Amino acid sequence: MQVNILEAKTNLSNLVRLVETGREERIIIARYGKPVAKIVSYNDVPVSKRIGVAKGKLKSPDNLDQYNDEIAEMFEGAL
């Protein structure tokens, strides 16, 4: 993907997110149609593949939801 400098300035966060999530491998920034810079992922592993790294390593107590109804009653009408 190639964008001009004005578009890159306006949409920098979105462009970084595209690279970060792997939707774009790199984004070329051009001045007057000539490539001058590129945005690439800093990490070797895209964010989407890092999610879930602790899966199966954490345990929650069996009674975790024991007080859900009581807590819901406390907050009812609070909004």
Order of alpha helices (4+ residues) and beta strands (2+ residues): beta-alpha-alpha-beta-beta-alpha-alpha
